[in-house]
Amino acid sequence: MKRPKVIINVASSLDGFIASNKGALHLSSREDLERVHSLRSSVDAILVGKNTVIIDNPLLTVRYITSRKKHPLRVILDSKGSIPIDSKVIKEQKKYPTVIFVSRTHPIEKRDEFNNLGVTIIPVGEEEKTNFLDLIQILEHLKNDFNVKTLLVEGGSTIISQFIQRRLVDKMFIYFAPILVGHLGGIPLLRDELKNTLKKTLSVKITQTKRVGEGILVSMTLLDEEKK
Ligand SMILES: NC(=O)c1ccc[n+]([C@@H]2O[C@H](COP(=O)([O-])OP(=O)(O)OC[C@H]3O[C@@H](n4cnc5c(N)ncnc54)[C@H](OP(=O)(O)O)[C@@H]3O)[C@@H](O)[C@H]2O)c1
């Protein structure tokens, strides 16, 4: 079965941080937000991890641009179903439906509350090595149950690392904002767990670089190990 096409989009400081230890970073410019929302309007679903919902509380809707397309499905990976019930992504279910993938083996903390609000809960298995939800099963559900042909993965760091580790990425956009996080420290674009599993550095093919607002947008594809 052909899986949905997977696009990663992330905004980073020039020194590779996607958030600071002191909280959210204002990385996206107005021009970049318009680009991201135009990208959102071109896909069938937008996926983020549990921590991004808890920390950033994103709406995951299409704004800043006018779009005539059906609104993309909002997808959250949250093994224990623990995101706050008043998260923005849970609101306005009829207009902007949300699906939460949870673990088949864990008790789900807020199953009834989510069901009452019309949020779809889908249990899946876990990957043996990582104990994270199985991305292949998730992609299969998105394709078969929701007709998702293109999926936009927006973060955070753990989610992006896992998609890269499983080589489930067709295209990646990194928007480098003119910011250095430096001594503040923060959340790196990729997690240590990924670095530990790579034998060498991971090569990418840069397909385009473009000035967007005050930052630089780098478009890339991942290269197979043997093509290095
Ligand atoms: N700059 C940007 O573009 C951008 C975009 C988004 C987020 N962010 C930042 O990223 C930070 C959050 O990143 P994060 O790495 O802490 O968390 P995250 O990637 O948002 O969420 C990770 C969590 O998702 C759950 N999960 C379930 N299945 C998974 C799978 N197959 N692979 C990976 N995770 C899975 C896990 O929790 P369970 O085991 O409990 O399910 C995991 O701990 C925030 O600070 C946010 O501001 C930045």
The ligand as a Gaussian input file, in Angstrom:
#p B3LYP/6-31G(d) Opt

LIG

0 1
 N        9.509000      25.913000      15.621000
 C        8.589000      25.087000      15.162000
 O        8.325000      25.046000      13.952000
 C        7.860000      24.192000      16.116000
 C        6.767000      23.444000      15.660000
 C        6.115000      22.601000      16.562000
 C        6.581000      22.514000      17.871000
 N        7.631000      23.258000      18.276000
 C        8.145000      23.141000      19.653000
 O        8.461000      21.768000      19.891000
 C        8.363000      21.534000      21.296000
 C        7.710000      20.193000      21.516000
 O        8.510000      19.174000      20.934000
 P        8.761000      17.810000      21.714000
 O        9.821000      17.082000      21.016000
 O        8.943000      18.115000      23.159000
 O        7.351000      17.060000      21.605000
 P        6.374000      16.691000      20.382000
 O        7.178000      16.195000      19.243000
 O        5.414000      17.794000      20.166000
 O        5.548000      15.490000      21.029000
 C        6.230000      14.305000      21.364000
 C        5.303000      13.346000      22.060000
 O        4.341000      12.824000      21.129000
 C        4.002000      11.507000      21.538000
 N        4.177000      10.548000      20.451000
 C        3.338000       9.515000      20.220000
 N        3.744000       8.791000      19.191000
 C        4.879000       9.348000      18.740000
 C        5.768000       9.000000      17.684000
 N        5.561000       7.958000      16.864000
 N        6.865000       9.749000      17.524000
 C        7.117000      10.803000      18.332000
 N        6.298000      11.196000      19.351000
 C        5.173000      10.463000      19.555000
 C        4.933000      11.131000      22.690000
 O        4.223000      11.316000      23.926000
 P        3.379000      10.048000      24.499000
 O        4.393000       8.922000      24.596000
 O        2.850000      10.479000      25.801000
 O        2.336000       9.762000      23.477000
 C        6.047000      12.146000      22.580000
 O        6.694000      12.411000      23.797000
 C        7.594000      22.704000      21.886000
 O        8.441000      23.466000      22.686000
 C        7.130000      23.500000      20.688000
 O        7.165000      24.895000      20.944000
 C        8.296000      24.105000      17.435000

